[in-house]
Amino acid sequence: MEPHAKATPTPPLVSVPLQRPQPQPQPPAGHTTSTAERGSFCLAVCTCGWTGPARRSRDLARRDAARHTVE
């Protein structure tokens, strides 16, 4: 077999700088809730990823959010 004439040499791995992991942003401490509109429904959402049930009443969605922050 003949060697590849068009192959490009690569530097040894020791000369390639290592990628350092970037610090991930931390979510805010505690729970921050708000309401979100989805069509004719409203639901409570939280920064921790929790979502309440879809409600037609904004007031009920706000109550769901208040209950979640107490738990």
CHARMM internal coordinates of N, CA and C (Angstrom, degrees):
IC EDIT
DIST 1 N 1 CA 1.4401
DIST 1 CA 1 C 1.5170
ANGL 1 N 1 CA 1 C 109.43
DIST 1 C 2 N 1.2873
ANGL 1 CA 1 C 2 N 114.87
DIHE 1 N 1 CA 1 C 2 N 141.65
DIST 2 N 2 CA 1.4628
ANGL 1 C 2 N 2 CA 117.53
DIHE 1 CA 1 C 2 N 2 CA 177.45
DIST 2 CA 2 C 1.5305
ANGL 2 N 2 CA 2 C 109.72
DIHE 1 C 2 N 2 CA 2 C -99.78
DIST 2 C 3 N 1.3155
ANGL 2 CA 2 C 3 N 119.35
DIHE 2 N 2 CA 2 C 3 N 147.20
DIST 3 N 3 CA 1.4643
ANGL 2 C 3 N 3 CA 122.23
DIHE 2 CA 2 C 3 N 3 CA -177.75
DIST 3 CA 3 C 1.5247
ANGL 3 N 3 CA 3 C 110.95
DIHE 2 C 3 N 3 CA 3 C -70.28
DIST 3 C 4 N 1.2796
ANGL 3 CA 3 C 4 N 115.80
DIHE 3 N 3 CA 3 C 4 N 155.85
DIST 4 N 4 CA 1.4573
ANGL 3 C 4 N 4 CA 121.61
DIHE 3 CA 3 C 4 N 4 CA 176.00
DIST 4 CA 4 C 1.5150
ANGL 4 N 4 CA 4 C 109.24
DIHE 3 C 4 N 4 CA 4 C -68.66
DIST 4 C 5 N 1.3020
ANGL 4 CA 4 C 5 N 116.95
DIHE 4 N 4 CA 4 C 5 N 127.16
DIST 5 N 5 CA 1.4523
ANGL 4 C 5 N 5 CA 120.56
DIHE 4 CA 4 C 5 N 5 CA 179.66
DIST 5 CA 5 C 1.5263
ANGL 5 N 5 CA 5 C 110.82
DIHE 4 C 5 N 5 CA 5 C -85.96
DIST 5 C 6 N 1.3424
ANGL 5 CA 5 C 6 N 117.21
DIHE 5 N 5 CA 5 C 6 N -22.97
DIST 6 N 6 CA 1.4579
ANGL 5 C 6 N 6 CA 119.92
DIHE 5 CA 5 C 6 N 6 CA -175.83
DIST 6 CA 6 C 1.5311
ANGL 6 N 6 CA 6 C 112.78
DIHE 5 C 6 N 6 CA 6 C -98.08
DIST 6 C 7 N 1.2985
ANGL 6 CA 6 C 7 N 118.56
DIHE 6 N 6 CA 6 C 7 N 3.48
DIST 7 N 7 CA 1.4560
ANGL 6 C 7 N 7 CA 121.30
DIHE 6 CA 6 C 7 N 7 CA -179.70
DIST 7 CA 7 C 1.5207
ANGL 7 N 7 CA 7 C 109.63
DIHE 6 C 7 N 7 CA 7 C -71.09
DIST 7 C 8 N 1.3151
ANGL 7 CA 7 C 8 N 116.17
DIHE 7 N 7 CA 7 C 8 N 138.48
DIST 8 N 8 CA 1.4716
ANGL 7 C 8 N 8 CA 119.73
DIHE 7 CA 7 C 8 N 8 CA 178.20
DIST 8 CA 8 C 1.5158
ANGL 8 N 8 CA 8 C 108.57
DIHE 7 C 8 N 8 CA 8 C -100.70
DIST 8 C 9 N 1.3026
ANGL 8 CA 8 C 9 N 116.57
DIHE 8 N 8 CA 8 C 9 N 136.12
DIST 9 N 9 CA 1.4640
ANGL 8 C 9 N 9 CA 119.11
DIHE 8 CA 8 C 9 N 9 CA 179.57
DIST 9 CA 9 C 1.5309
ANGL 9 N 9 CA 9 C 110.22
DIHE 8 C 9 N 9 CA 9 C -70.55
DIST 9 C 10 N 1.3077
ANGL 9 CA 9 C 10 N 115.07
DIHE 9 N 9 CA 9 C 10 N 145.84
DIST 10 N 10 CA 1.4631
ANGL 9 C 10 N 10 CA 120.17
DIHE 9 CA 9 C 10 N 10 CA 176.70
DIST 10 CA 10 C 1.5247
ANGL 10 N 10 CA 10 C 108.79
DIHE 9 C 10 N 10 CA 10 C -108.05
DIST 10 C 11 N 1.3279
ANGL 10 CA 10 C 11 N 116.29
DIHE 10 N 10 CA 10 C 11 N 147.65
DIST 11 N 11 CA 1.4634
ANGL 10 C 11 N 11 CA 117.53
DIHE 10 CA 10 C 11 N 11 CA 179.49
DIST 11 CA 11 C 1.5233
ANGL 11 N 11 CA 11 C 110.31
DIHE 10 C 11 N 11 CA 11 C -69.35
DIST 11 C 12 N 1.3130
ANGL 11 CA 11 C 12 N 116.98
DIHE 11 N 11 CA 11 C 12 N 154.11
DIST 12 N 12 CA 1.4632
ANGL 11 C 12 N 12 CA 119.30
DIHE 11 CA 11 C 12 N 12 CA 177.28
DIST 12 CA 12 C 1.5306
ANGL 12 N 12 CA 12 C 110.09
DIHE 11 C 12 N 12 CA 12 C -61.98
DIST 12 C 13 N 1.3139
ANGL 12 CA 12 C 13 N 117.05
DIHE 12 N 12 CA 12 C 13 N 152.56
DIST 13 N 13 CA 1.4537
ANGL 12 C 13 N 13 CA 121.45
DIHE 12 CA 12 C 13 N 13 CA -176.85
DIST 13 CA 13 C 1.5291
ANGL 13 N 13 CA 13 C 113.20
DIHE 12 C 13 N 13 CA 13 C -62.17
DIST 13 C 14 N 1.3048
ANGL 13 CA 13 C 14 N 117.83
DIHE 13 N 13 CA 13 C 14 N -26.27
DIST 14 N 14 CA 1.4636
ANGL 13 C 14 N 14 CA 119.58
DIHE 13 CA 13 C 14 N 14 CA -178.80
DIST 14 CA 14 C 1.5240
ANGL 14 N 14 CA 14 C 111.01
DIHE 13 C 14 N 14 CA 14 C -68.13
DIST 14 C 15 N 1.3433
ANGL 14 CA 14 C 15 N 118.89
DIHE 14 N 14 CA 14 C 15 N -21.48
DIST 15 N 15 CA 1.4509
ANGL 14 C 15 N 15 CA 119.98
DIHE 14 CA 14 C 15 N 15 CA -178.67
DIST 15 CA 15 C 1.5252
ANGL 15 N 15 CA 15 C 112.89
DIHE 14 C 15 N 15 CA 15 C -90.87
DIST 15 C 16 N 1.3308
ANGL 15 CA 15 C 16 N 117.45
DIHE 15 N 15 CA 15 C 16 N -8.01
DIST 16 N 16 CA 1.4563
ANGL 15 C 16 N 16 CA 120.72
DIHE 15 CA 15 C 16 N 16 CA 179.05
DIST 16 CA 16 C 1.5292
ANGL 16 N 16 CA 16 C 107.98
DIHE 15 C 16 N 16 CA 16 C -86.86
DIST 16 C 17 N 1.3437
ANGL 16 CA 16 C 17 N 118.49
DIHE 16 N 16 CA 16 C 17 N 124.60
DIST 17 N 17 CA 1.4670
ANGL 16 C 17 N 17 CA 118.84
DIHE 16 CA 16 C 17 N 17 CA -179.48
DIST 17 CA 17 C 1.5311
ANGL 17 N 17 CA 17 C 111.02
DIHE 16 C 17 N 17 CA 17 C -66.99
DIST 17 C 18 N 1.3075
ANGL 17 CA 17 C 18 N 116.08
DIHE 17 N 17 CA 17 C 18 N 142.48
DIST 18 N 18 CA 1.4567
ANGL 17 C 18 N 18 CA 121.32
DIHE 17 CA 17 C 18 N 18 CA 179.31
DIST 18 CA 18 C 1.5193
ANGL 18 N 18 CA 18 C 109.70
DIHE 17 C 18 N 18 CA 18 C -77.07
DIST 18 C 19 N 1.3298
ANGL 18 CA 18 C 19 N 115.47
DIHE 18 N 18 CA 18 C 19 N 142.32
DIST 19 N 19 CA 1.4499
ANGL 18 C 19 N 19 CA 120.65
DIHE 18 CA 18 C 19 N 19 CA 176.01
DIST 19 CA 19 C 1.5256
ANGL 19 N 19 CA 19 C 108.55
DIHE 18 C 19 N 19 CA 19 C -80.30
DIST 19 C 20 N 1.3152
ANGL 19 CA 19 C 20 N 116.09
DIHE 19 N 19 CA 19 C 20 N 124.26
DIST 20 N 20 CA 1.4595
ANGL 19 C 20 N 20 CA 119.57
DIHE 19 CA 19 C 20 N 20 CA 177.91
DIST 20 CA 20 C 1.5221
ANGL 20 N 20 CA 20 C 108.87
DIHE 19 C 20 N 20 CA 20 C -89.25
DIST 20 C 21 N 1.3053
ANGL 20 CA 20 C 21 N 116.75
DIHE 20 N 20 CA 20 C 21 N 137.46
DIST 21 N 21 CA 1.4754
ANGL 20 C 21 N 21 CA 118.00
DIHE 20 CA 20 C 21 N 21 CA 179.73
DIST 21 CA 21 C 1.5205
ANGL 21 N 21 CA 21 C 110.14
DIHE 20 C 21 N 21 CA 21 C -65.51
DIST 21 C 22 N 1.3193
ANGL 21 CA 21 C 22 N 115.01
DIHE 21 N 21 CA 21 C 22 N 135.10
DIST 22 N 22 CA 1.4586
ANGL 21 C 22 N 22 CA 120.63
DIHE 21 CA 21 C 22 N 22 CA 177.89
DIST 22 CA 22 C 1.5280
ANGL 22 N 22 CA 22 C 108.55
DIHE 21 C 22 N 22 CA 22 C -81.65
DIST 22 C 23 N 1.3242
ANGL 22 CA 22 C 23 N 116.71
DIHE 22 N 22 CA 22 C 23 N 139.04
DIST 23 N 23 CA 1.4668
ANGL 22 C 23 N 23 CA 117.97
DIHE 22 CA 22 C 23 N 23 CA 178.71
DIST 23 CA 23 C 1.5258
ANGL 23 N 23 CA 23 C 110.41
DIHE 22 C 23 N 23 CA 23 C -65.03
DIST 23 C 24 N 1.3164
ANGL 23 CA 23 C 24 N 115.29
DIHE 23 N 23 CA 23 C 24 N 134.63
DIST 24 N 24 CA 1.4548
ANGL 23 C 24 N 24 CA 120.81
DIHE 23 CA 23 C 24 N 24 CA 179.32
DIST 24 CA 24 C 1.5260
ANGL 24 N 24 CA 24 C 108.84
DIHE 23 C 24 N 24 CA 24 C -82.35
DIST 24 C 25 N 1.3335
ANGL 24 CA 24 C 25 N 117.29
DIHE 24 N 24 CA 24 C 25 N 139.18
DIST 25 N 25 CA 1.4568
ANGL 24 C 25 N 25 CA 118.33
DIHE 24 CA 24 C 25 N 25 CA 177.66
DIST 25 CA 25 C 1.5294
ANGL 25 N 25 CA 25 C 110.54
DIHE 24 C 25 N 25 CA 25 C -64.30
DIST 25 C 26 N 1.3010
ANGL 25 CA 25 C 26 N 116.11
DIHE 25 N 25 CA 25 C 26 N 135.09
DIST 26 N 26 CA 1.4512
ANGL 25 C 26 N 26 CA 121.59
DIHE 25 CA 25 C 26 N 26 CA -179.41
DIST 26 CA 26 C 1.5209
ANGL 26 N 26 CA 26 C 110.12
DIHE 25 C 26 N 26 CA 26 C -85.74
DIST 26 C 27 N 1.3281
ANGL 26 CA 26 C 27 N 117.80
DIHE 26 N 26 CA 26 C 27 N 139.72
DIST 27 N 27 CA 1.4670
ANGL 26 C 27 N 27 CA 119.04
DIHE 26 CA 26 C 27 N 27 CA 176.62
DIST 27 CA 27 C 1.5200
ANGL 27 N 27 CA 27 C 109.36
DIHE 26 C 27 N 27 CA 27 C -66.24
DIST 27 C 28 N 1.3174
ANGL 27 CA 27 C 28 N 117.36
DIHE 27 N 27 CA 27 C 28 N 154.42
DIST 28 N 28 CA 1.4530
ANGL 27 C 28 N 28 CA 119.30
DIHE 27 CA 27 C 28 N 28 CA 179.53
DIST 28 CA 28 C 1.5206
ANGL 28 N 28 CA 28 C 111.25
DIHE 27 C 28 N 28 CA 28 C -61.88
DIST 28 C 29 N 1.3263
ANGL 28 CA 28 C 29 N 115.41
DIHE 28 N 28 CA 28 C 29 N 147.52
DIST 29 N 29 CA 1.4567
ANGL 28 C 29 N 29 CA 119.94
DIHE 28 CA 28 C 29 N 29 CA 179.43
DIST 29 CA 29 C 1.5262
ANGL 29 N 29 CA 29 C 109.35
DIHE 28 C 29 N 29 CA 29 C -66.80
DIST 29 C 30 N 1.3094
ANGL 29 CA 29 C 30 N 116.17
DIHE 29 N 29 CA 29 C 30 N 143.52
DIST 30 N 30 CA 1.4504
ANGL 29 C 30 N 30 CA 119.94
DIHE 29 CA 29 C 30 N 30 CA -179.16
DIST 30 CA 30 C 1.5188
ANGL 30 N 30 CA 30 C 111.22
DIHE 29 C 30 N 30 CA 30 C 81.09
DIST 30 C 31 N 1.3062
ANGL 30 CA 30 C 31 N 115.38
DIHE 30 N 30 CA 30 C 31 N -168.25
DIST 31 N 31 CA 1.4574
ANGL 30 C 31 N 31 CA 121.43
DIHE 30 CA 30 C 31 N 31 CA -178.22
DIST 31 CA 31 C 1.5207
ANGL 31 N 31 CA 31 C 109.36
DIHE 30 C 31 N 31 CA 31 C -116.44
DIST 31 C 32 N 1.3185
ANGL 31 CA 31 C 32 N 116.21
DIHE 31 N 31 CA 31 C 32 N 130.63
DIST 32 N 32 CA 1.4530
ANGL 31 C 32 N 32 CA 121.83
DIHE 31 CA 31 C 32 N 32 CA 174.40
DIST 32 CA 32 C 1.5153
ANGL 32 N 32 CA 32 C 106.82
DIHE 31 C 32 N 32 CA 32 C -116.31
DIST 32 C 33 N 1.3191
ANGL 32 CA 32 C 33 N 116.29
DIHE 32 N 32 CA 32 C 33 N 115.13
DIST 33 N 33 CA 1.4594
ANGL 32 C 33 N 33 CA 120.66
DIHE 32 CA 32 C 33 N 33 CA -175.56
DIST 33 CA 33 C 1.5206
ANGL 33 N 33 CA 33 C 110.92
DIHE 32 C 33 N 33 CA 33 C -108.05
DIST 33 C 34 N 1.3087
ANGL 33 CA 33 C 34 N 114.47
DIHE 33 N 33 CA 33 C 34 N 156.07
DIST 34 N 34 CA 1.4616
ANGL 33 C 34 N 34 CA 121.86
DIHE 33 CA 33 C 34 N 34 CA 174.71
DIST 34 CA 34 C 1.5213
ANGL 34 N 34 CA 34 C 106.81
DIHE 33 C 34 N 34 CA 34 C -153.90
DIST 34 C 35 N 1.3294
ANGL 34 CA 34 C 35 N 116.40
DIHE 34 N 34 CA 34 C 35 N 179.60
DIST 35 N 35 CA 1.4569
ANGL 34 C 35 N 35 CA 120.24
DIHE 34 CA 34 C 35 N 35 CA 177.10
DIST 35 CA 35 C 1.5179
ANGL 35 N 35 CA 35 C 109.20
DIHE 34 C 35 N 35 CA 35 C -115.16
DIST 35 C 36 N 1.3133
ANGL 35 CA 35 C 36 N 115.99
DIHE 35 N 35 CA 35 C 36 N 150.83
DIST 36 N 36 CA 1.4615
ANGL 35 C 36 N 36 CA 121.84
DIHE 35 CA 35 C 36 N 36 CA 179.86
DIST 36 CA 36 C 1.5216
ANGL 36 N 36 CA 36 C 108.53
DIHE 35 C 36 N 36 CA 36 C -130.37
DIST 36 C 37 N 1.3173
ANGL 36 CA 36 C 37 N 115.94
DIHE 36 N 36 CA 36 C 37 N 140.72
DIST 37 N 37 CA 1.4620
ANGL 36 C 37 N 37 CA 122.03
DIHE 36 CA 36 C 37 N 37 CA 179.16
DIST 37 CA 37 C 1.5260
ANGL 37 N 37 CA 37 C 109.05
DIHE 36 C 37 N 37 CA 37 C -93.55
DIST 37 C 38 N 1.3145
ANGL 37 CA 37 C 38 N 117.15
DIHE 37 N 37 CA 37 C 38 N 131.85
DIST 38 N 38 CA 1.4624
ANGL 37 C 38 N 38 CA 123.26
DIHE 37 CA 37 C 38 N 38 CA 174.29
DIST 38 CA 38 C 1.5184
ANGL 38 N 38 CA 38 C 107.24
DIHE 37 C 38 N 38 CA 38 C -130.98
DIST 38 C 39 N 1.3068
ANGL 38 CA 38 C 39 N 116.07
DIHE 38 N 38 CA 38 C 39 N 92.04
DIST 39 N 39 CA 1.4571
ANGL 38 C 39 N 39 CA 119.80
DIHE 38 CA 38 C 39 N 39 CA -176.49
DIST 39 CA 39 C 1.5199
ANGL 39 N 39 CA 39 C 109.94
DIHE 38 C 39 N 39 CA 39 C 66.71
DIST 39 C 40 N 1.3165
ANGL 39 CA 39 C 40 N 117.52
DIHE 39 N 39 CA 39 C 40 N -126.14
DIST 40 N 40 CA 1.4603
ANGL 39 C 40 N 40 CA 120.15
DIHE 39 CA 39 C 40 N 40 CA 179.14
DIST 40 CA 40 C 1.5255
ANGL 40 N 40 CA 40 C 111.69
DIHE 39 C 40 N 40 CA 40 C -91.60
DIST 40 C 41 N 1.3334
ANGL 40 CA 40 C 41 N 117.37
DIHE 40 N 40 CA 40 C 41 N 8.52
DIST 41 N 41 CA 1.4561
ANGL 40 C 41 N 41 CA 121.49
DIHE 40 CA 40 C 41 N 41 CA -179.19
DIST 41 CA 41 C 1.5264
ANGL 41 N 41 CA 41 C 110.40
DIHE 40 C 41 N 41 CA 41 C -110.17
DIST 41 C 42 N 1.3202
ANGL 41 CA 41 C 42 N 115.28
DIHE 41 N 41 CA 41 C 42 N 156.24
DIST 42 N 42 CA 1.4539
ANGL 41 C 42 N 42 CA 122.95
DIHE 41 CA 41 C 42 N 42 CA 177.33
DIST 42 CA 42 C 1.5261
ANGL 42 N 42 CA 42 C 106.99
DIHE 41 C 42 N 42 CA 42 C -128.30
DIST 42 C 43 N 1.3254
ANGL 42 CA 42 C 43 N 117.65
DIHE 42 N 42 CA 42 C 43 N 139.79
DIST 43 N 43 CA 1.4486
ANGL 42 C 43 N 43 CA 119.77
DIHE 42 CA 42 C 43 N 43 CA 177.94
DIST 43 CA 43 C 1.5134
ANGL 43 N 43 CA 43 C 109.94
DIHE 42 C 43 N 43 CA 43 C -140.28
DIST 43 C 44 N 1.3131
ANGL 43 CA 43 C 44 N 115.36
DIHE 43 N 43 CA 43 C 44 N 152.95
DIST 44 N 44 CA 1.4580
ANGL 43 C 44 N 44 CA 121.75
DIHE 43 CA 43 C 44 N 44 CA 178.53
DIST 44 CA 44 C 1.5197
ANGL 44 N 44 CA 44 C 108.64
DIHE 43 C 44 N 44 CA 44 C -85.97
DIST 44 C 45 N 1.3435
ANGL 44 CA 44 C 45 N 116.47
DIHE 44 N 44 CA 44 C 45 N 138.85
DIST 45 N 45 CA 1.4621
ANGL 44 C 45 N 45 CA 121.72
DIHE 44 CA 44 C 45 N 45 CA 177.18
DIST 45 CA 45 C 1.5221
ANGL 45 N 45 CA 45 C 108.30
DIHE 44 C 45 N 45 CA 45 C -130.62
DIST 45 C 46 N 1.3285
ANGL 45 CA 45 C 46 N 116.12
DIHE 45 N 45 CA 45 C 46 N 153.85
DIST 46 N 46 CA 1.4606
ANGL 45 C 46 N 46 CA 122.06
DIHE 45 CA 45 C 46 N 46 CA -178.12
DIST 46 CA 46 C 1.5248
ANGL 46 N 46 CA 46 C 109.44
DIHE 45 C 46 N 46 CA 46 C -131.27
DIST 46 C 47 N 1.3295
ANGL 46 CA 46 C 47 N 115.81
DIHE 46 N 46 CA 46 C 47 N 156.06
DIST 47 N 47 CA 1.4640
ANGL 46 C 47 N 47 CA 120.55
DIHE 46 CA 46 C 47 N 47 CA 178.77
DIST 47 CA 47 C 1.5248
ANGL 47 N 47 CA 47 C 112.24
DIHE 46 C 47 N 47 CA 47 C -67.11
DIST 47 C 48 N 1.3345
ANGL 47 CA 47 C 48 N 118.59
DIHE 47 N 47 CA 47 C 48 N -17.33
DIST 48 N 48 CA 1.4654
ANGL 47 C 48 N 48 CA 120.87
DIHE 47 CA 47 C 48 N 48 CA 179.04
DIST 48 CA 48 C 1.5265
ANGL 48 N 48 CA 48 C 111.92
DIHE 47 C 48 N 48 CA 48 C -81.12
DIST 48 C 49 N 1.3480
ANGL 48 CA 48 C 49 N 117.48
DIHE 48 N 48 CA 48 C 49 N -6.61
DIST 49 N 49 CA 1.4561
ANGL 48 C 49 N 49 CA 120.64
DIHE 48 CA 48 C 49 N 49 CA 179.53
DIST 49 CA 49 C 1.5184
ANGL 49 N 49 CA 49 C 113.68
DIHE 48 C 49 N 49 CA 49 C 106.57
DIST 49 C 50 N 1.3134
ANGL 49 CA 49 C 50 N 117.46
DIHE 49 N 49 CA 49 C 50 N -9.21
DIST 50 N 50 CA 1.4582
ANGL 49 C 50 N 50 CA 121.89
DIHE 49 CA 49 C 50 N 50 CA 179.82
DIST 50 CA 50 C 1.5221
ANGL 50 N 50 CA 50 C 110.23
DIHE 49 C 50 N 50 CA 50 C -70.72
DIST 50 C 51 N 1.3257
ANGL 50 CA 50 C 51 N 116.79
DIHE 50 N 50 CA 50 C 51 N 142.10
DIST 51 N 51 CA 1.4617
ANGL 50 C 51 N 51 CA 121.82
DIHE 50 CA 50 C 51 N 51 CA 171.28
DIST 51 CA 51 C 1.5151
ANGL 51 N 51 CA 51 C 108.01
DIHE 50 C 51 N 51 CA 51 C -132.47
DIST 51 C 52 N 1.3099
ANGL 51 CA 51 C 52 N 115.18
DIHE 51 N 51 CA 51 C 52 N 140.32
DIST 52 N 52 CA 1.4530
ANGL 51 C 52 N 52 CA 120.95
DIHE 51 CA 51 C 52 N 52 CA 178.59
DIST 52 CA 52 C 1.5140
ANGL 52 N 52 CA 52 C 110.57
DIHE 51 C 52 N 52 CA 52 C -85.57
DIST 52 C 53 N 1.3211
ANGL 52 CA 52 C 53 N 116.17
DIHE 52 N 52 CA 52 C 53 N 175.61
DIST 53 N 53 CA 1.4587
ANGL 52 C 53 N 53 CA 119.39
DIHE 52 CA 52 C 53 N 53 CA 178.68
DIST 53 CA 53 C 1.5281
ANGL 53 N 53 CA 53 C 110.90
DIHE 52 C 53 N 53 CA 53 C -69.62
DIST 53 C 54 N 1.3210
ANGL 53 CA 53 C 54 N 116.30
DIHE 53 N 53 CA 53 C 54 N 153.11
DIST 54 N 54 CA 1.4638
ANGL 53 C 54 N 54 CA 121.18
DIHE 53 CA 53 C 54 N 54 CA 177.80
DIST 54 CA 54 C 1.5271
ANGL 54 N 54 CA 54 C 108.64
DIHE 53 C 54 N 54 CA 54 C -71.56
DIST 54 C 55 N 1.3175
ANGL 54 CA 54 C 55 N 114.89
DIHE 54 N 54 CA 54 C 55 N 130.73
DIST 55 N 55 CA 1.4628
ANGL 54 C 55 N 55 CA 121.35
DIHE 54 CA 54 C 55 N 55 CA -178.54
DIST 55 CA 55 C 1.5122
ANGL 55 N 55 CA 55 C 109.83
DIHE 54 C 55 N 55 CA 55 C -125.82
DIST 55 C 56 N 1.3042
ANGL 55 CA 55 C 56 N 117.36
DIHE 55 N 55 CA 55 C 56 N 150.06
DIST 56 N 56 CA 1.4570
ANGL 55 C 56 N 56 CA 120.51
DIHE 55 CA 55 C 56 N 56 CA 171.93
DIST 56 CA 56 C 1.5268
ANGL 56 N 56 CA 56 C 110.15
DIHE 55 C 56 N 56 CA 56 C -82.29
DIST 56 C 57 N 1.3229
ANGL 56 CA 56 C 57 N 117.11
DIHE 56 N 56 CA 56 C 57 N -21.76
DIST 57 N 57 CA 1.4576
ANGL 56 C 57 N 57 CA 122.21
DIHE 56 CA 56 C 57 N 57 CA -179.40
DIST 57 CA 57 C 1.5262
ANGL 57 N 57 CA 57 C 110.05
DIHE 56 C 57 N 57 CA 57 C -97.32
DIST 57 C 58 N 1.3266
ANGL 57 CA 57 C 58 N 117.07
DIHE 57 N 57 CA 57 C 58 N 122.43
DIST 58 N 58 CA 1.4683
ANGL 57 C 58 N 58 CA 120.61
DIHE 57 CA 57 C 58 N 58 CA 176.84
DIST 58 CA 58 C 1.5301
ANGL 58 N 58 CA 58 C 110.45
DIHE 57 C 58 N 58 CA 58 C -63.83
DIST 58 C 59 N 1.3295
ANGL 58 CA 58 C 59 N 116.39
DIHE 58 N 58 CA 58 C 59 N -35.34
DIST 59 N 59 CA 1.4524
ANGL 58 C 59 N 59 CA 120.41
DIHE 58 CA 58 C 59 N 59 CA -179.38
DIST 59 CA 59 C 1.5307
ANGL 59 N 59 CA 59 C 110.93
DIHE 58 C 59 N 59 CA 59 C -62.70
DIST 59 C 60 N 1.3272
ANGL 59 CA 59 C 60 N 117.51
DIHE 59 N 59 CA 59 C 60 N -41.51
DIST 60 N 60 CA 1.4708
ANGL 59 C 60 N 60 CA 119.83
DIHE 59 CA 59 C 60 N 60 CA 177.36
DIST 60 CA 60 C 1.5230
ANGL 60 N 60 CA 60 C 111.37
DIHE 59 C 60 N 60 CA 60 C -65.46
DIST 60 C 61 N 1.3252
ANGL 60 CA 60 C 61 N 117.99
DIHE 60 N 60 CA 60 C 61 N -36.88
DIST 61 N 61 CA 1.4673
ANGL 60 C 61 N 61 CA 120.75
DIHE 60 CA 60 C 61 N 61 CA 177.32
DIST 61 CA 61 C 1.5269
ANGL 61 N 61 CA 61 C 109.97
DIHE 60 C 61 N 61 CA 61 C -64.93
DIST 61 C 62 N 1.3336
ANGL 61 CA 61 C 62 N 117.43
DIHE 61 N 61 CA 61 C 62 N -39.45
DIST 62 N 62 CA 1.4709
ANGL 61 C 62 N 62 CA 120.27
DIHE 61 CA 61 C 62 N 62 CA 177.28
DIST 62 CA 62 C 1.5296
ANGL 62 N 62 CA 62 C 110.97
DIHE 61 C 62 N 62 CA 62 C -64.79
DIST 62 C 63 N 1.3284
ANGL 62 CA 62 C 63 N 116.66
DIHE 62 N 62 CA 62 C 63 N -37.70
DIST 63 N 63 CA 1.4736
ANGL 62 C 63 N 63 CA 119.97
DIHE 62 CA 62 C 63 N 63 CA 177.47
DIST 63 CA 63 C 1.5234
ANGL 63 N 63 CA 63 C 110.71
DIHE 62 C 63 N 63 CA 63 C -65.41
DIST 63 C 64 N 1.3360
ANGL 63 CA 63 C 64 N 116.99
DIHE 63 N 63 CA 63 C 64 N -40.16
DIST 64 N 64 CA 1.4702
ANGL 63 C 64 N 64 CA 120.32
DIHE 63 CA 63 C 64 N 64 CA 175.99
DIST 64 CA 64 C 1.5272
ANGL 64 N 64 CA 64 C 110.25
DIHE 63 C 64 N 64 CA 64 C -58.55
DIST 64 C 65 N 1.3207
ANGL 64 CA 64 C 65 N 116.62
DIHE 64 N 64 CA 64 C 65 N -42.94
DIST 65 N 65 CA 1.4646
ANGL 64 C 65 N 65 CA 121.23
DIHE 64 CA 64 C 65 N 65 CA -179.87
DIST 65 CA 65 C 1.5307
ANGL 65 N 65 CA 65 C 110.50
DIHE 64 C 65 N 65 CA 65 C -64.78
DIST 65 C 66 N 1.3231
ANGL 65 CA 65 C 66 N 116.68
DIHE 65 N 65 CA 65 C 66 N -42.33
DIST 66 N 66 CA 1.4681
ANGL 65 C 66 N 66 CA 120.25
DIHE 65 CA 65 C 66 N 66 CA 179.48
DIST 66 CA 66 C 1.5277
ANGL 66 N 66 CA 66 C 110.32
DIHE 65 C 66 N 66 CA 66 C -63.53
DIST 66 C 67 N 1.3408
ANGL 66 CA 66 C 67 N 117.67
DIHE 66 N 66 CA 66 C 67 N -41.55
DIST 67 N 67 CA 1.4584
ANGL 66 C 67 N 67 CA 120.94
DIHE 66 CA 66 C 67 N 67 CA 178.31
DIST 67 CA 67 C 1.5298
ANGL 67 N 67 CA 67 C 111.26
DIHE 66 C 67 N 67 CA 67 C -63.47
DIST 67 C 68 N 1.3218
ANGL 67 CA 67 C 68 N 116.39
DIHE 67 N 67 CA 67 C 68 N -36.83
DIST 68 N 68 CA 1.4678
ANGL 67 C 68 N 68 CA 119.82
DIHE 67 CA 67 C 68 N 68 CA -179.17
DIST 68 CA 68 C 1.5235
ANGL 68 N 68 CA 68 C 111.14
DIHE 67 C 68 N 68 CA 68 C -66.77
DIST 68 C 69 N 1.3249
ANGL 68 CA 68 C 69 N 118.30
DIHE 68 N 68 CA 68 C 69 N -39.23
DIST 69 N 69 CA 1.4780
ANGL 68 C 69 N 69 CA 120.05
DIHE 68 CA 68 C 69 N 69 CA -178.51
DIST 69 CA 69 C 1.5177
ANGL 69 N 69 CA 69 C 111.19
DIHE 68 C 69 N 69 CA 69 C -70.12
DIST 69 C 70 N 1.3351
ANGL 69 CA 69 C 70 N 118.57
DIHE 69 N 69 CA 69 C 70 N -24.62
DIST 70 N 70 CA 1.4653
ANGL 69 C 70 N 70 CA 121.42
DIHE 69 CA 69 C 70 N 70 CA 178.92
DIST 70 CA 70 C 1.5183
ANGL 70 N 70 CA 70 C 110.58
DIHE 69 C 70 N 70 CA 70 C -78.23
DIST 70 C 71 N 1.3158
ANGL 70 CA 70 C 71 N 117.68
DIHE 70 N 70 CA 70 C 71 N -33.45
DIST 71 N 71 CA 1.4782
ANGL 70 C 71 N 71 CA 121.77
DIHE 70 CA 70 C 71 N 71 CA -176.83
DIST 71 CA 71 C 1.4873
ANGL 71 N 71 CA 71 C 112.51
DIHE 70 C 71 N 71 CA 71 C -67.31
END
COOR INIT
IC SEED 1 N 1 CA 1 C
IC BUILD
